[in-house]
Amino acid sequence: MDDYLNDMALFVEVVKAKGFRNAAQALDIPNSTVSRRIGALEKTVGLRLLHRTTRKIELTEAGQIYFERCKRIVDEARLAHEQLGEMLAQPSGVLRVSLPVDFAVTYLAPLVVEFAELYPGISFDFDLTSRRIDLVSEPYDVAIRIGESEDSQLIARPLASLTPYLFASPGYLKLAGEPNKPADLTRHECLTILKAATWTLQDGKRTTTVPVRGRFALNSVGMIRRLAVLDRGIVLMPREVVVDDLASGTLRPVLPGWHGTAVSIYAVTETRLLPAKTQRFIEFLQGRLAR
């Protein structure tokens, strides 16, 4: 039984590592041992679990079902060991987190430093990317996502919500004039995410949708922010992202009584069974972002 459970855990690592060689390197065991034990596991269950090619592995239909079940068993066993040890009081290990690039750089970086000082036993492996990583098959403990969580099979824990406001540089406003009402934005250069055609604004009583245009459409909040500082147009983004620009005077509020729709921030995990390092990280962000 012990070998069987160990082989289940090995199978999970092979799938997460996307190959025998990567799993062998991560676990510091021979590649031949990994291949032999997975072969023995397939004989035990009586089904082929993996399609093998010279370059990669792929799960069979049976392998996908088996992986999902085994991963939960392995995660629960790992968590049980952790809860019985000192890690619960002083979490340690590598915390693997997927983060949205611009939000991490401009907003989360100082929070990460503060968290690292609180928990010196934790080291960090951060992947800054705009893509939606697969928490089931990729080796991440948690992903921070902005906007609605689209996968109902994942566990999404709300962290905070950010409300976007309008900002522009003094140089741009001197050149183009200052809008006095939302409809005036149609005559301005508006810096948008992915060619957004409209902005929905509200002032607490009224809601209006304004068609916007501009020469620049980007998928980077950091780049849009930089272009706004360089007098290229008006931006709609959370105050927290441009706080340094507001302090220095390189950006200032436009139509300060109006704001966009609040955007939610989530910590997303594949399971509710979280190791202490992940649980502490999520709790820390919830506390800091709620401020």
C-alpha positions in Angstrom: 0.0 0.0 0.0 2.8 2.4 0.9 4.4 2.0 -2.6 1.1 2.4 -4.2 0.5 5.7 -2.5 4.0 6.9 -3.2 3.5 6.1 -6.9 0.3 8.1 -6.9 2.2 11.0 -5.6 4.9 10.5 -8.2 2.3 10.4 -10.9 0.9 13.7 -9.8 4.4 15.2 -9.9 5.1 13.9 -13.4 1.9 15.5 -14.7 2.6 18.8 -13.0 6.2 18.8 -14.3 4.9 17.9 -17.8 7.4 15.0 -18.2 9.5 12.3 -16.6 12.8 14.1 -16.9 11.5 17.3 -15.3 9.9 15.3 -12.5 13.1 13.3 -12.0 15.1 16.5 -11.7 12.7 18.1 -9.3 12.6 15.0 -7.1 16.3 14.2 -7.5 15.8 10.6 -8.6 16.8 8.8 -11.8 14.6 9.3 -14.8 14.6 5.5 -15.3 13.1 5.1 -11.8 10.3 7.5 -12.6 9.5 5.7 -15.8 9.6 2.3 -14.1 7.3 3.3 -11.2 4.7 5.0 -13.5 4.7 1.9 -15.6 4.1 -0.3 -12.5 1.3 2.1 -11.5 -0.4 1.7 -14.8 -0.2 -2.1 -14.5 -1.7 -1.9 -11.0 -4.7 0.2 -12.1 -5.0 -1.8 -15.3 -5.2 1.3 -17.6 -2.8 3.4 -19.6 -2.6 6.8 -17.8 -0.1 8.7 -20.1 0.5 9.0 -23.8 4.3 9.1 -24.2 6.2 10.8 -27.1 9.8 11.7 -27.5 9.1 15.3 -26.5 6.2 15.3 -24.1 3.6 13.4 -22.2 -0.2 13.7 -22.5 -2.9 12.4 -20.1 -5.2 9.8 -21.4 -8.9 10.1 -20.6 -8.5 7.7 -17.7 -5.3 9.5 -16.7 -7.1 12.9 -16.5 -9.7 11.4 -14.1 -7.0 9.6 -12.1 -4.9 12.8 -11.9 -7.7 14.9 -10.5 -8.5 12.3 -7.8 -4.9 11.7 -6.9 -4.0 15.3 -6.7 -6.6 15.9 -4.1 -5.4 12.9 -2.1 -1.8 14.0 -2.3 -2.7 17.6 -1.4 -4.7 16.5 1.6 -1.9 14.1 2.8 0.7 16.9 2.5 -1.5 19.3 4.4 -2.1 16.7 7.2 1.7 16.4 7.6 2.1 20.1 7.6 -0.6 20.8 10.2 1.1 18.3 12.6 4.4 20.1 12.3 5.9 23.4 13.1 5.1 24.8 9.6 1.6 25.8 10.8 3.1 28.2 13.3 6.1 29.2 11.1 5.3 28.5 7.5 8.2 27.6 5.3 8.9 26.3 1.8 8.5 27.8 -1.7 5.4 29.8 -2.4 4.6 29.8 -6.1 2.3 32.6 -7.2 0.9 33.8 -10.6 0.5 37.6 -10.6 -0.8 40.1 -13.2 2.2 42.0 -14.3 1.4 45.7 -13.8 -0.7 45.3 -10.7 2.2 43.3 -9.1 4.9 45.8 -10.0 3.0 49.0 -9.1 0.9 47.8 -6.2 1.8 44.4 -4.7 5.6 44.7 -4.6 5.8 46.6 -1.2 3.2 44.2 0.3 5.3 41.2 -0.8 8.3 42.7 0.9 6.4 43.2 4.1 5.1 39.6 4.0 8.6 38.2 3.3 9.8 40.0 6.4 7.1 38.5 8.5 7.8 34.9 7.3 11.6 34.4 6.8 11.1 30.7 6.2 9.2 31.2 3.0 10.9 31.7 -0.4 9.1 32.9 -3.4 8.6 31.9 -7.0 6.6 34.6 -8.8 5.3 34.3 -12.4 4.2 37.7 -13.7 2.0 37.1 -16.7 -1.2 38.3 -18.3 -2.3 34.8 -19.2 -4.7 32.7 -17.1 -2.6 29.9 -15.9 -4.1 26.4 -15.3 -4.0 25.9 -11.5 -4.9 22.2 -11.9 -2.0 21.2 -14.2 0.6 23.9 -13.4 2.6 24.0 -10.2 1.2 27.2 -8.6 -0.1 27.5 -5.1 -2.3 30.6 -5.8 -3.0 33.0 -8.6 -4.0 36.7 -8.1 -6.6 37.7 -10.6 -8.4 41.0 -11.4 -12.0 40.8 -12.6 -14.6 38.1 -12.3 -13.3 34.5 -11.8 -14.5 32.6 -14.8 -13.8 29.0 -13.7 -16.4 27.7 -11.3 -14.3 24.7 -10.4 -11.6 26.9 -8.8 -11.8 28.5 -5.3 -11.9 32.3 -5.5 -11.4 34.3 -2.4 -12.1 38.0 -2.6 -9.3 40.3 -1.6 -10.5 43.8 -2.4 -12.1 45.9 -5.1 -10.5 48.9 -6.8 -12.5 51.8 -8.3 -11.0 53.4 -11.4 -11.0 57.2 -11.8 -10.0 59.6 -14.6 -6.5 61.1 -14.7 -4.4 63.1 -17.2 -1.2 65.1 -17.1 -1.2 68.9 -16.7 0.6 69.1 -20.1 -2.1 67.2 -21.9 -4.9 69.2 -20.3 -3.1 72.5 -21.1 -2.9 71.4 -24.8 -6.4 69.7 -25.2 -8.4 71.5 -22.6 -10.2 70.1 -19.6 -13.5 68.1 -19.9 -16.3 69.5 -17.8 -18.7 66.6 -18.2 -18.4 62.9 -19.3 -19.7 63.7 -22.8 -16.7 65.9 -23.4 -14.5 62.8 -23.4 -15.6 62.0 -26.9 -13.4 64.9 -28.1 -10.3 63.7 -26.2 -7.5 61.2 -26.6 -8.4 58.3 -24.3 -5.9 55.6 -23.5 -7.7 52.3 -23.3 -7.2 48.7 -22.5 -7.5 46.4 -25.6 -9.4 49.0 -27.7 -12.3 49.5 -25.3 -14.9 51.4 -27.3 -16.8 52.8 -24.3 -16.3 53.9 -20.7 -19.1 53.5 -18.2 -19.0 56.3 -15.5 -21.1 57.1 -12.5 -21.2 59.9 -9.9 -23.3 58.1 -7.2 -26.6 59.1 -8.7 -26.2 58.9 -12.4 -24.6 56.4 -14.8 -23.5 57.2 -18.3 -21.7 55.3 -21.0 -19.4 57.4 -23.1 -17.9 56.3 -26.5 -14.1 56.9 -26.3 -11.4 57.0 -28.9 -7.6 57.3 -29.0 -4.5 56.6 -31.0 -3.2 54.1 -28.4 -4.8 50.9 -27.3 -2.7 48.6 -25.1 -2.9 45.5 -22.9 -0.5 47.0 -20.3 -1.6 49.2 -17.5 2.0 50.2 -16.8 2.5 51.4 -20.4 -0.9 53.3 -20.4 0.1 55.0 -17.2 3.5 56.0 -18.7 1.8 57.4 -21.9 -0.5 59.4 -19.7 2.4 61.0 -17.9 3.9 61.8 -21.3 0.9 63.9 -22.2 -0.7 61.3 -24.6 -4.2 61.4 -23.2 -6.7 60.6 -20.4 -6.7 57.3 -18.5 -9.3 55.4 -16.4 -7.6 53.4 -13.7 -7.5 52.9 -9.9 -6.1 55.7 -7.9 -3.8 53.1 -6.1 -2.0 52.5 -9.4 -1.1 56.1 -10.0 -0.6 57.3 -6.4 3.1 58.2 -7.0 2.2 60.2 -10.1 -0.5 62.1 -8.2 2.0 62.8 -5.4 4.6 64.1 -7.9 2.1 66.1 -9.9 2.7 64.3 -13.2 -0.9 63.3 -13.2 -4.0 64.9 -11.7 -7.7 64.0 -11.5 -10.1 64.7 -14.3 -13.9 64.9 -13.6 -13.2 64.0 -10.0 -16.9 63.5 -9.2 -17.1 60.6 -11.7 -15.6 57.1 -11.5 -15.7 53.8 -13.4 -17.1 50.4 -12.3 -15.2 48.8 -9.3 -13.0 45.9 -10.3 -12.7 42.9 -8.0 -9.4 41.2 -7.0 -9.3 37.5 -6.1 -6.9 35.0 -4.8 -7.7 31.8 -6.7 -6.6 28.3 -5.7 -7.4 24.9 -7.0 -8.4 23.5 -3.7 -9.7 24.6 -0.3 -7.0 22.5 1.4 -4.2 25.1 1.6 -0.8 24.7 3.1 0.1 27.2 5.8 2.4 29.3 3.5 -0.5 29.8 1.0 -3.1 30.4 3.7 -1.0 33.0 5.4 -0.3 34.8 2.1 -4.0 35.1 1.3 -4.9 36.2 4.8 -2.1 38.9 4.7 -3.3 40.3 1.3 -6.9 40.3 2.5 -5.9 42.3 5.6 -3.7 44.8 3.7 -5.9 45.3 0.6 -9.0 45.8 2.8 -7.4 49.0 4.1 
